[in-house]
Amino acid sequence: MQTTDYKVDFESLSWQSPMEGVRFKAYEHAGRRLRLVEFAREFVEPDWCAKGHIGYVLEGTLEVNFDGNRIAYEPGDGLFIPEGEQHRHKAKVLTAFVRLVLVEDA
């Protein structure tokens, strides 16, 4: 491993947009992924998500619906959503956009 591998330069990474209203930059190493994610107000999650998420909100407000139980995440909030159907969720952007960092299995 080179010492340059210790720093992720998000400026040098390209944006990817898997669906309308969301884009991200990702760095992967040794089975882990670090993503800088931006959600626009237009983002609509098509289905319930059962993936696990660990992250930190940088800007904006994100509401996550856990099968009727809604929690708002604001700048400075961390989120830890375990994987599994019992933790299924849908996100909704409450501000113009939301920017957060997510750590995931690749």
TORMAR-586267 format. One record per atom (N, C-alpha, C): residue in one letter; x, y negated, z negated. Coordinates in nm, 3 decimals, decimal comma. Layout:
// TORMAR-586267
<aa=A | X=X | Y=Y | Z=Z>
...
***
This chain:
// TORMAR-586267
<aa=M | X=0,084 | Y=0,118 | Z=0,000>
<aa=M | X=0,000 | Y=0,000 | Z=0,000>
<aa=M | X=0,088 | Y=-0,124 | Z=0,000>
<aa=Q | X=0,058 | Y=-0,217 | Z=0,088>
<aa=Q | X=0,132 | Y=-0,342 | Z=0,093>
<aa=Q | X=0,069 | Y=-0,442 | Z=-0,002>
<aa=T | X=0,149 | Y=-0,538 | Z=-0,048>
<aa=T | X=0,093 | Y=-0,638 | Z=-0,140>
<aa=T | X=-0,016 | Y=-0,720 | Z=-0,074>
<aa=T | X=-0,018 | Y=-0,730 | Z=0,059>
<aa=T | X=-0,125 | Y=-0,804 | Z=0,126>
<aa=T | X=-0,259 | Y=-0,732 | Z=0,110>
<aa=D | X=-0,258 | Y=-0,603 | Z=0,078>
<aa=D | X=-0,382 | Y=-0,528 | Z=0,056>
<aa=D | X=-0,451 | Y=-0,568 | Z=-0,074>
<aa=Y | X=-0,384 | Y=-0,642 | Z=-0,159>
<aa=Y | X=-0,443 | Y=-0,683 | Z=-0,286>
<aa=Y | X=-0,532 | Y=-0,805 | Z=-0,274>
<aa=K | X=-0,530 | Y=-0,871 | Z=-0,160>
<aa=K | X=-0,609 | Y=-0,993 | Z=-0,139>
<aa=K | X=-0,699 | Y=-0,975 | Z=-0,018>
<aa=V | X=-0,827 | Y=-1,004 | Z=-0,037>
<aa=V | X=-0,922 | Y=-0,996 | Z=0,074>
<aa=V | X=-0,944 | Y=-1,137 | Z=0,127>
<aa=D | X=-0,907 | Y=-1,159 | Z=0,251>
<aa=D | X=-0,923 | Y=-1,289 | Z=0,317>
<aa=D | X=-1,053 | Y=-1,287 | Z=0,396>
<aa=F | X=-1,163 | Y=-1,324 | Z=0,331>
<aa=F | X=-1,293 | Y=-1,322 | Z=0,398>
<aa=F | X=-1,297 | Y=-1,414 | Z=0,519>
<aa=E | X=-1,219 | Y=-1,522 | Z=0,517>
<aa=E | X=-1,216 | Y=-1,615 | Z=0,631>
<aa=E | X=-1,172 | Y=-1,545 | Z=0,759>
<aa=S | X=-1,087 | Y=-1,445 | Z=0,748>
<aa=S | X=-1,036 | Y=-1,376 | Z=0,867>
<aa=S | X=-1,128 | Y=-1,264 | Z=0,915>
<aa=L | X=-1,231 | Y=-1,231 | Z=0,839>
<aa=L | X=-1,323 | Y=-1,124 | Z=0,877>
<aa=L | X=-1,441 | Y=-1,178 | Z=0,956>
<aa=S | X=-1,492 | Y=-1,099 | Z=1,047>
<aa=S | X=-1,606 | Y=-1,138 | Z=1,130>
<aa=S | X=-1,738 | Y=-1,110 | Z=1,058>
<aa=W | X=-1,837 | Y=-1,196 | Z=1,086>
<aa=W | X=-1,971 | Y=-1,173 | Z=1,033>
<aa=W | X=-2,036 | Y=-1,060 | Z=1,110>
<aa=Q | X=-2,111 | Y=-0,978 | Z=1,041>
<aa=Q | X=-2,193 | Y=-0,873 | Z=1,102>
<aa=Q | X=-2,338 | Y=-0,900 | Z=1,061>
<aa=S | X=-2,430 | Y=-0,877 | Z=1,153>
<aa=S | X=-2,572 | Y=-0,903 | Z=1,124>
<aa=S | X=-2,655 | Y=-0,781 | Z=1,161>
<aa=P | X=-2,684 | Y=-0,695 | Z=1,063>
<aa=P | X=-2,759 | Y=-0,573 | Z=1,092>
<aa=P | X=-2,909 | Y=-0,594 | Z=1,119>
<aa=M | X=-2,962 | Y=-0,707 | Z=1,073>
<aa=M | X=-3,103 | Y=-0,739 | Z=1,096>
<aa=M | X=-3,124 | Y=-0,889 | Z=1,077>
<aa=E | X=-3,238 | Y=-0,938 | Z=1,119>
<aa=E | X=-3,267 | Y=-1,081 | Z=1,108>
<aa=E | X=-3,265 | Y=-1,126 | Z=0,962>
<aa=G | X=-3,199 | Y=-1,238 | Z=0,938>
<aa=G | X=-3,199 | Y=-1,297 | Z=0,805>
<aa=G | X=-3,090 | Y=-1,249 | Z=0,712>
<aa=V | X=-3,001 | Y=-1,162 | Z=0,760>
<aa=V | X=-2,891 | Y=-1,115 | Z=0,674>
<aa=V | X=-2,765 | Y=-1,103 | Z=0,758>
<aa=R | X=-2,655 | Y=-1,145 | Z=0,697>
<aa=R | X=-2,524 | Y=-1,125 | Z=0,759>
<aa=R | X=-2,423 | Y=-1,099 | Z=0,649>
<aa=F | X=-2,313 | Y=-1,031 | Z=0,686>
<aa=F | X=-2,213 | Y=-1,000 | Z=0,585>
<aa=F | X=-2,075 | Y=-0,985 | Z=0,648>
<aa=K | X=-1,974 | Y=-0,998 | Z=0,562>
<aa=K | X=-1,836 | Y=-0,968 | Z=0,595>
<aa=K | X=-1,794 | Y=-0,858 | Z=0,498>
<aa=A | X=-1,724 | Y=-0,756 | Z=0,550>
<aa=A | X=-1,692 | Y=-0,642 | Z=0,464>
<aa=A | X=-1,545 | Y=-0,604 | Z=0,475>
<aa=Y | X=-1,490 | Y=-0,562 | Z=0,361>
<aa=Y | X=-1,356 | Y=-0,507 | Z=0,353>
<aa=Y | X=-1,367 | Y=-0,369 | Z=0,291>
<aa=E | X=-1,309 | Y=-0,269 | Z=0,355>
<aa=E | X=-1,314 | Y=-0,132 | Z=0,303>
<aa=E | X=-1,175 | Y=-0,079 | Z=0,277>
<aa=H | X=-1,163 | Y=-0,004 | Z=0,167>
<aa=H | X=-1,036 | Y=0,061 | Z=0,134>
<aa=H | X=-1,065 | Y=0,176 | Z=0,038>
<aa=A | X=-1,008 | Y=0,292 | Z=0,069>
<aa=A | X=-1,015 | Y=0,409 | Z=-0,019>
<aa=A | X=-1,158 | Y=0,443 | Z=-0,065>
<aa=G | X=-1,252 | Y=0,438 | Z=0,028>
<aa=G | X=-1,389 | Y=0,476 | Z=-0,004>
<aa=G | X=-1,473 | Y=0,372 | Z=-0,075>
<aa=R | X=-1,420 | Y=0,251 | Z=-0,090>
<aa=R | X=-1,495 | Y=0,141 | Z=-0,155>
<aa=R | X=-1,511 | Y=0,027 | Z=-0,054>
<aa=R | X=-1,616 | Y=-0,051 | Z=-0,071>
<aa=R | X=-1,644 | Y=-0,164 | Z=0,018>
<aa=R | X=-1,673 | Y=-0,288 | Z=-0,066>
<aa=L | X=-1,613 | Y=-0,398 | Z=-0,027>
<aa=L | X=-1,640 | Y=-0,528 | Z=-0,087>
<aa=L | X=-1,706 | Y=-0,611 | Z=0,021>
<aa=R | X=-1,829 | Y=-0,659 | Z=-0,008>
<aa=R | X=-1,903 | Y=-0,737 | Z=0,093>
<aa=R | X=-1,939 | Y=-0,875 | Z=0,041>
<aa=L | X=-1,920 | Y=-0,975 | Z=0,127>
<aa=L | X=-1,974 | Y=-1,108 | Z=0,107>
<aa=L | X=-2,101 | Y=-1,112 | Z=0,191>
<aa=V | X=-2,215 | Y=-1,129 | Z=0,126>
<aa=V | X=-2,345 | Y=-1,117 | Z=0,193>
<aa=V | X=-2,421 | Y=-1,248 | Z=0,182>
<aa=E | X=-2,487 | Y=-1,285 | Z=0,291>
<aa=E | X=-2,576 | Y=-1,402 | Z=0,293>
<aa=E | X=-2,713 | Y=-1,357 | Z=0,342>
<aa=F | X=-2,815 | Y=-1,390 | Z=0,264>
<aa=F | X=-2,952 | Y=-1,365 | Z=0,302>
<aa=F | X=-3,020 | Y=-1,499 | Z=0,328>
<aa=A | X=-3,088 | Y=-1,513 | Z=0,441>
<aa=A | X=-3,167 | Y=-1,632 | Z=0,472>
<aa=A | X=-3,309 | Y=-1,612 | Z=0,421>
<aa=R | X=-3,382 | Y=-1,721 | Z=0,409>
<aa=R | X=-3,521 | Y=-1,714 | Z=0,361>
<aa=R | X=-3,605 | Y=-1,621 | Z=0,451>
<aa=E | X=-3,569 | Y=-1,611 | Z=0,579>
<aa=E | X=-3,644 | Y=-1,528 | Z=0,674>
<aa=E | X=-3,627 | Y=-1,378 | Z=0,651>
<aa=F | X=-3,532 | Y=-1,340 | Z=0,568>
<aa=F | X=-3,505 | Y=-1,198 | Z=0,545>
<aa=F | X=-3,627 | Y=-1,130 | Z=0,485>
<aa=V | X=-3,666 | Y=-1,019 | Z=0,546>
<aa=V | X=-3,774 | Y=-0,936 | Z=0,495>
<aa=V | X=-3,722 | Y=-0,793 | Z=0,492>
<aa=E | X=-3,718 | Y=-0,734 | Z=0,376>
<aa=E | X=-3,672 | Y=-0,597 | Z=0,363>
<aa=E | X=-3,782 | Y=-0,505 | Z=0,415>
<aa=P | X=-3,754 | Y=-0,426 | Z=0,519>
<aa=P | X=-3,859 | Y=-0,346 | Z=0,582>
<aa=P | X=-3,909 | Y=-0,230 | Z=0,497>
<aa=D | X=-3,822 | Y=-0,172 | Z=0,417>
<aa=D | X=-3,859 | Y=-0,056 | Z=0,336>
<aa=D | X=-3,802 | Y=-0,071 | Z=0,196>
<aa=W | X=-3,849 | Y=0,012 | Z=0,104>
<aa=W | X=-3,791 | Y=0,017 | Z=-0,030>
<aa=W | X=-3,648 | Y=0,070 | Z=-0,018>
<aa=C | X=-3,557 | Y=0,011 | Z=-0,092>
<aa=C | X=-3,416 | Y=0,052 | Z=-0,093>
<aa=C | X=-3,390 | Y=0,134 | Z=-0,219>
<aa=A | X=-3,327 | Y=0,251 | Z=-0,201>
<aa=A | X=-3,293 | Y=0,336 | Z=-0,315>
<aa=A | X=-3,142 | Y=0,343 | Z=-0,336>
<aa=K | X=-3,068 | Y=0,260 | Z=-0,263>
<aa=K | X=-2,922 | Y=0,255 | Z=-0,279>
<aa=K | X=-2,888 | Y=0,182 | Z=-0,408>
<aa=G | X=-2,773 | Y=0,214 | Z=-0,462>
<aa=G | X=-2,724 | Y=0,142 | Z=-0,579>
<aa=G | X=-2,647 | Y=0,017 | Z=-0,536>
<aa=H | X=-2,652 | Y=-0,086 | Z=-0,619>
<aa=H | X=-2,583 | Y=-0,212 | Z=-0,589>
<aa=H | X=-2,518 | Y=-0,267 | Z=-0,716>
<aa=I | X=-2,396 | Y=-0,313 | Z=-0,703>
<aa=I | X=-2,327 | Y=-0,387 | Z=-0,808>
<aa=I | X=-2,283 | Y=-0,517 | Z=-0,746>
<aa=G | X=-2,318 | Y=-0,631 | Z=-0,807>
<aa=G | X=-2,284 | Y=-0,756 | Z=-0,743>
<aa=G | X=-2,288 | Y=-0,876 | Z=-0,835>
<aa=Y | X=-2,263 | Y=-0,990 | Z=-0,772>
<aa=Y | X=-2,256 | Y=-1,118 | Z=-0,842>
<aa=Y | X=-2,312 | Y=-1,224 | Z=-0,749>
<aa=V | X=-2,408 | Y=-1,303 | Z=-0,797>
<aa=V | X=-2,472 | Y=-1,408 | Z=-0,717>
<aa=V | X=-2,386 | Y=-1,534 | Z=-0,721>
<aa=L | X=-2,347 | Y=-1,581 | Z=-0,604>
<aa=L | X=-2,267 | Y=-1,703 | Z=-0,591>
<aa=L | X=-2,354 | Y=-1,827 | Z=-0,574>
<aa=E | X=-2,455 | Y=-1,816 | Z=-0,486>
<aa=E | X=-2,543 | Y=-1,931 | Z=-0,456>
<aa=E | X=-2,683 | Y=-1,882 | Z=-0,428>
<aa=G | X=-2,782 | Y=-1,965 | Z=-0,459>
<aa=G | X=-2,921 | Y=-1,935 | Z=-0,429>
<aa=G | X=-2,987 | Y=-1,846 | Z=-0,534>
<aa=T | X=-3,115 | Y=-1,818 | Z=-0,509>
<aa=T | X=-3,193 | Y=-1,734 | Z=-0,600>
<aa=T | X=-3,256 | Y=-1,619 | Z=-0,523>
<aa=L | X=-3,235 | Y=-1,500 | Z=-0,574>
<aa=L | X=-3,285 | Y=-1,377 | Z=-0,515>
<aa=L | X=-3,379 | Y=-1,311 | Z=-0,614>
<aa=E | X=-3,500 | Y=-1,277 | Z=-0,567>
<aa=E | X=-3,594 | Y=-1,203 | Z=-0,651>
<aa=E | X=-3,593 | Y=-1,058 | Z=-0,606>
<aa=V | X=-3,577 | Y=-0,968 | Z=-0,700>
<aa=V | X=-3,580 | Y=-0,825 | Z=-0,668>
<aa=V | X=-3,702 | Y=-0,763 | Z=-0,734>
<aa=N | X=-3,782 | Y=-0,697 | Z=-0,652>
<aa=N | X=-3,904 | Y=-0,631 | Z=-0,696>
<aa=N | X=-3,872 | Y=-0,484 | Z=-0,721>
<aa=F | X=-3,884 | Y=-0,443 | Z=-0,846>
<aa=F | X=-3,865 | Y=-0,304 | Z=-0,885>
<aa=F | X=-4,003 | Y=-0,242 | Z=-0,905>
<aa=D | X=-4,067 | Y=-0,208 | Z=-0,794>
<aa=D | X=-4,199 | Y=-0,144 | Z=-0,799>
<aa=D | X=-4,298 | Y=-0,223 | Z=-0,885>
<aa=G | X=-4,303 | Y=-0,354 | Z=-0,866>
<aa=G | X=-4,396 | Y=-0,440 | Z=-0,937>
<aa=G | X=-4,333 | Y=-0,523 | Z=-1,047>
<aa=N | X=-4,218 | Y=-0,485 | Z=-1,097>
<aa=N | X=-4,146 | Y=-0,561 | Z=-1,198>
<aa=N | X=-4,043 | Y=-0,649 | Z=-1,125>
<aa=R | X=-4,066 | Y=-0,781 | Z=-1,124>
<aa=R | X=-3,980 | Y=-0,873 | Z=-1,048>
<aa=R | X=-3,879 | Y=-0,941 | Z=-1,139>
<aa=I | X=-3,752 | Y=-0,943 | Z=-1,093>
<aa=I | X=-3,645 | Y=-1,009 | Z=-1,167>
<aa=I | X=-3,576 | Y=-1,107 | Z=-1,074>
<aa=A | X=-3,558 | Y=-1,231 | Z=-1,121>
<aa=A | X=-3,488 | Y=-1,334 | Z=-1,042>
<aa=A | X=-3,341 | Y=-1,336 | Z=-1,081>
<aa=Y | X=-3,255 | Y=-1,339 | Z=-0,979>
<aa=Y | X=-3,110 | Y=-1,347 | Z=-0,997>
<aa=Y | X=-3,064 | Y=-1,481 | Z=-0,942>
<aa=E | X=-2,994 | Y=-1,557 | Z=-1,026>
<aa=E | X=-2,948 | Y=-1,692 | Z=-0,990>
<aa=E | X=-2,796 | Y=-1,697 | Z=-0,994>
<aa=P | X=-2,736 | Y=-1,808 | Z=-0,946>
<aa=P | X=-2,590 | Y=-1,818 | Z=-0,948>
<aa=P | X=-2,533 | Y=-1,789 | Z=-1,087>
<aa=G | X=-2,431 | Y=-1,704 | Z=-1,088>
<aa=G | X=-2,369 | Y=-1,664 | Z=-1,213>
<aa=G | X=-2,423 | Y=-1,534 | Z=-1,269>
<aa=D | X=-2,534 | Y=-1,485 | Z=-1,214>
<aa=D | X=-2,592 | Y=-1,359 | Z=-1,261>
<aa=D | X=-2,524 | Y=-1,241 | Z=-1,191>
<aa=G | X=-2,502 | Y=-1,138 | Z=-1,268>
<aa=G | X=-2,456 | Y=-1,011 | Z=-1,213>
<aa=G | X=-2,575 | Y=-0,921 | Z=-1,194>
<aa=L | X=-2,563 | Y=-0,828 | Z=-1,101>
<aa=L | X=-2,669 | Y=-0,730 | Z=-1,086>
<aa=L | X=-2,609 | Y=-0,591 | Z=-1,083>
<aa=F | X=-2,677 | Y=-0,501 | Z=-1,147>
<aa=F | X=-2,636 | Y=-0,361 | Z=-1,150>
<aa=F | X=-2,762 | Y=-0,279 | Z=-1,131>
<aa=I | X=-2,778 | Y=-0,228 | Z=-1,009>
<aa=I | X=-2,895 | Y=-0,148 | Z=-0,976>
<aa=I | X=-2,848 | Y=-0,006 | Z=-0,950>
<aa=P | X=-2,885 | Y=0,088 | Z=-1,035>
<aa=P | X=-2,844 | Y=0,227 | Z=-1,014>
<aa=P | X=-2,907 | Y=0,284 | Z=-0,886>
<aa=E | X=-2,841 | Y=0,385 | Z=-0,831>
<aa=E | X=-2,893 | Y=0,454 | Z=-0,714>
<aa=E | X=-3,007 | Y=0,545 | Z=-0,755>
<aa=G | X=-3,102 | Y=0,565 | Z=-0,665>
<aa=G | X=-3,209 | Y=0,661 | Z=-0,689>
<aa=G | X=-3,347 | Y=0,605 | Z=-0,667>
<aa=E | X=-3,438 | Y=0,693 | Z=-0,634>
<aa=E | X=-3,577 | Y=0,657 | Z=-0,606>
<aa=E | X=-3,643 | Y=0,588 | Z=-0,726>
<aa=Q | X=-3,606 | Y=0,627 | Z=-0,848>
<aa=Q | X=-3,666 | Y=0,566 | Z=-0,967>
<aa=Q | X=-3,623 | Y=0,419 | Z=-0,984>
<aa=H | X=-3,521 | Y=0,376 | Z=-0,909>
<aa=H | X=-3,474 | Y=0,237 | Z=-0,914>
<aa=H | X=-3,500 | Y=0,164 | Z=-0,782>
<aa=R | X=-3,592 | Y=0,217 | Z=-0,702>
<aa=R | X=-3,616 | Y=0,157 | Z=-0,570>
<aa=R | X=-3,655 | Y=0,012 | Z=-0,585>
<aa=H | X=-3,620 | Y=-0,066 | Z=-0,483>
<aa=H | X=-3,637 | Y=-0,210 | Z=-0,494>
<aa=H | X=-3,646 | Y=-0,276 | Z=-0,356>
<aa=K | X=-3,699 | Y=-0,398 | Z=-0,357>
<aa=K | X=-3,705 | Y=-0,484 | Z=-0,239>
<aa=K | X=-3,662 | Y=-0,623 | Z=-0,283>
<aa=A | X=-3,581 | Y=-0,687 | Z=-0,200>
<aa=A | X=-3,532 | Y=-0,821 | Z=-0,231>
<aa=A | X=-3,609 | Y=-0,927 | Z=-0,153>
<aa=K | X=-3,620 | Y=-1,045 | Z=-0,213>
<aa=K | X=-3,684 | Y=-1,160 | Z=-0,148>
<aa=K | X=-3,603 | Y=-1,284 | Z=-0,184>
<aa=V | X=-3,574 | Y=-1,366 | Z=-0,084>
<aa=V | X=-3,497 | Y=-1,489 | Z=-0,104>
<aa=V | X=-3,593 | Y=-1,601 | Z=-0,145>
<aa=L | X=-3,564 | Y=-1,667 | Z=-0,257>
<aa=L | X=-3,651 | Y=-1,774 | Z=-0,308>
<aa=L | X=-3,601 | Y=-1,913 | Z=-0,272>
<aa=T | X=-3,476 | Y=-1,925 | Z=-0,226>
<aa=T | X=-3,417 | Y=-2,053 | Z=-0,188>
<aa=T | X=-3,388 | Y=-2,050 | Z=-0,038>
<aa=A | X=-3,325 | Y=-2,153 | Z=0,015>
<aa=A | X=-3,294 | Y=-2,156 | Z=0,158>
<aa=A | X=-3,208 | Y=-2,037 | Z=0,200>
<aa=F | X=-3,116 | Y=-1,997 | Z=0,114>
<aa=F | X=-3,033 | Y=-1,879 | Z=0,138>
<aa=F | X=-2,977 | Y=-1,831 | Z=0,006>
<aa=V | X=-2,924 | Y=-1,710 | Z=0,007>
<aa=V | X=-2,857 | Y=-1,651 | Z=-0,110>
<aa=V | X=-2,723 | Y=-1,597 | Z=-0,063>
<aa=R | X=-2,619 | Y=-1,624 | Z=-0,138>
<aa=R | X=-2,486 | Y=-1,570 | Z=-0,110>
<aa=R | X=-2,442 | Y=-1,490 | Z=-0,232>
<aa=L | X=-2,400 | Y=-1,366 | Z=-0,209>
<aa=L | X=-2,353 | Y=-1,285 | Z=-0,320>
<aa=L | X=-2,241 | Y=-1,192 | Z=-0,275>
<aa=V | X=-2,172 | Y=-1,136 | Z=-0,372>
<aa=V | X=-2,068 | Y=-1,039 | Z=-0,349>
<aa=V | X=-2,118 | Y=-0,905 | Z=-0,401>
<aa=L | X=-2,101 | Y=-0,801 | Z=-0,318>
<aa=L | X=-2,144 | Y=-0,666 | Z=-0,355>
<aa=L | X=-2,025 | Y=-0,571 | Z=-0,347>
<aa=V | X=-2,018 | Y=-0,478 | Z=-0,442>
<aa=V | X=-1,917 | Y=-0,372 | Z=-0,444>
<aa=V | X=-1,993 | Y=-0,242 | Z=-0,427>
<aa=E | X=-1,952 | Y=-0,162 | Z=-0,328>
<aa=E | X=-2,028 | Y=-0,042 | Z=-0,294>
<aa=E | X=-1,935 | Y=0,074 | Z=-0,258>
<aa=D | X=-1,991 | Y=0,193 | Z=-0,257>
<aa=D | X=-1,919 | Y=0,306 | Z=-0,199>
<aa=D | X=-1,929 | Y=0,292 | Z=-0,048>
<aa=A | X=-1,821 | Y=0,320 | Z=0,022>
<aa=A | X=-1,820 | Y=0,306 | Z=0,168>
<aa=A | X=-1,885 | Y=0,426 | Z=0,233>
***
